[in-house]
Amino acid sequence: MKYPIKKKMIVKKRNYSKLGMSLEKDINQTNNFYLINDIAVIHKKPTPIQLVSVKYPSRTKAKITEAYFKSPSTTDYNGLYKGFYIDFDCKESSNKTSFPLSNIHTHQREHLKKIHYNKGISFLIIHFKFHKTYFLLPYKSLEKFLDGTEKRKSIPYEKFKKIAYEIQYGLMPRLDYLKIIDQHLLF
């Protein structure tokens, strides 16, 4: 007597989190495009760390085994564009309806504020994963929600459409945020 072979149903859950590049990789690629084409010089800031222990199994295979953050990092990126100092941070949100302001640390808020009040250009680039949209939010607009007239714990997505500038996703550069700076933030 033959027994029917039972095939196991393997159901793979799809992981959509890595379908596209991460926001940081997109910005790095954009900044590289700007650099190569002599448009701007904008770099990712290194995170300040203090090494505690390093193992050297061989000269070429050093391995950091213990380290800690020296101090809180300020923002992700800074540089120069048309003689203006630019400083910004990138944030991603899985939230459908709003961007929680708790995603912006106090030291980052203070840093962006200082840049703004010293005539630099400071802003956030925010990616709403659910909507697949990217926004440039100038510090001046952000400040209203942190300290000013609309003090809140989050910024509604619908409000982003009114107070921020949508960045179109493209090929070269991937996220052309300097186009928005040219159109709306340079005087």
C-alpha positions in Angstrom: 0.0 0.0 0.0 1.3 3.4 -1.0 1.0 6.2 1.4 0.4 9.6 -0.1 3.4 11.9 0.4 2.6 14.8 2.5 4.2 17.9 1.3 4.8 20.6 3.9 3.4 23.9 3.0 6.0 26.4 3.5 4.6 29.8 3.7 7.1 32.5 3.5 6.3 35.8 5.0 7.3 38.6 2.7 9.6 41.2 4.2 8.9 44.5 2.5 11.3 46.5 4.8 14.2 46.1 2.4 12.4 46.6 -1.0 14.1 49.9 -1.6 17.2 51.5 -0.2 17.1 52.9 3.2 16.7 56.7 3.6 20.3 57.1 4.7 21.6 55.2 1.7 19.4 57.3 -0.6 20.8 60.5 1.0 24.4 59.2 0.8 23.9 58.4 -2.9 22.4 61.9 -3.5 25.2 63.6 -1.7 27.8 61.6 -3.7 26.0 62.8 -6.9 26.2 66.4 -5.6 29.9 66.0 -4.8 30.9 64.3 -8.1 29.1 67.0 -10.1 30.5 69.9 -8.0 27.0 71.0 -6.8 27.6 70.8 -3.1 29.8 69.3 -0.4 27.7 67.5 2.1 28.8 64.6 4.2 27.5 62.2 6.9 28.9 63.0 10.3 30.7 60.2 12.1 29.2 59.1 15.4 31.6 59.9 18.2 32.6 56.7 20.0 35.2 55.8 22.6 36.9 52.5 22.1 37.4 50.5 25.3 38.6 47.2 24.1 40.1 45.9 20.8 41.2 42.4 20.0 44.0 41.9 17.6 44.0 38.2 16.4 46.2 39.3 13.6 47.5 42.6 12.3 44.8 43.0 9.6 41.9 41.6 11.6 41.4 44.0 14.5 38.0 43.6 16.1 36.3 46.2 18.4 34.9 44.2 21.3 33.7 47.1 23.5 32.9 50.7 22.8 30.5 53.4 24.0 29.1 56.7 22.6 31.3 59.6 23.8 28.5 62.1 23.5 25.2 62.3 21.8 25.6 62.9 18.1 23.9 66.1 16.8 22.5 65.5 13.3 23.3 63.2 10.5 24.6 65.5 7.8 26.3 68.8 7.2 28.1 70.7 4.5 28.2 73.7 2.1 25.9 74.6 -0.8 26.3 77.9 -2.7 28.2 79.4 0.3 25.5 78.4 2.8 26.0 76.1 5.7 23.5 73.2 5.6 22.8 70.9 8.6 20.1 68.2 8.7 18.9 65.0 10.1 17.0 62.1 8.5 14.1 60.3 10.1 11.9 57.5 9.0 8.4 56.8 10.3 6.2 53.7 9.9 3.3 55.7 11.4 0.4 56.2 8.9 -1.1 59.3 10.4 1.7 61.4 12.0 5.3 61.9 12.7 6.1 61.6 16.5 8.2 64.5 17.7 9.8 62.1 20.3 11.8 60.8 17.3 13.8 64.0 17.5 16.1 64.1 20.5 16.5 67.2 22.6 20.1 67.7 21.6 19.2 67.4 17.9 16.4 70.0 18.4 18.8 72.4 20.1 21.5 71.9 17.4 19.0 72.6 14.5 17.8 75.7 16.4 21.3 77.0 16.8 22.1 76.5 13.1 18.9 78.3 12.1 19.5 81.3 14.4 23.0 81.6 13.1 21.8 81.9 9.5 22.5 78.3 8.5 20.0 76.2 6.7 18.7 73.5 9.1 15.9 71.0 8.4 14.7 67.4 8.6 14.2 64.9 5.8 11.4 62.6 6.8 10.3 59.4 5.0 6.8 58.2 5.7 7.2 54.5 4.8 3.5 53.7 4.6 2.9 56.5 2.1 6.2 56.1 0.3 6.7 59.9 0.6 9.7 62.1 1.5 9.5 65.6 3.0 11.9 68.4 3.7 10.7 70.1 6.9 12.6 73.4 7.5 13.5 74.1 11.1 11.3 77.2 11.1 8.2 75.0 10.5 9.4 72.4 13.0 9.9 75.0 15.7 6.1 75.9 15.7 5.4 72.3 16.8 8.2 72.1 19.4 8.0 75.4 21.2 5.5 77.7 19.4 1.9 78.2 18.4 1.1 74.5 17.6 3.0 72.7 20.4 2.2 69.0 20.0 3.5 65.5 20.5 3.4 64.7 16.8 2.8 66.3 13.4 -0.1 64.9 11.5 0.7 63.6 8.0 -1.9 65.9 6.4 -0.1 68.8 8.0 3.1 67.7 6.4 1.5 68.3 3.0 1.0 71.9 4.0 4.1 72.9 6.0 6.8 70.8 4.4 8.1 70.3 0.9 7.7 66.9 -0.8 10.9 65.5 -2.3 10.3 63.5 -5.4 12.1 60.2 -5.6 14.3 60.0 -8.7 17.2 58.2 -10.3 20.0 60.8 -10.4 20.0 62.3 -7.8 17.9 59.9 -5.8 16.3 62.5 -3.5 17.1 66.0 -4.9 16.6 68.0 -1.7 18.8 70.9 -3.0 16.1 71.7 -5.6 13.7 72.5 -2.7 16.4 74.6 -0.9 16.9 76.6 -4.2 13.2 77.1 -4.6 12.1 77.8 -1.0 15.0 78.4 1.4 17.6 80.5 -0.3 17.0 84.2 -0.2 
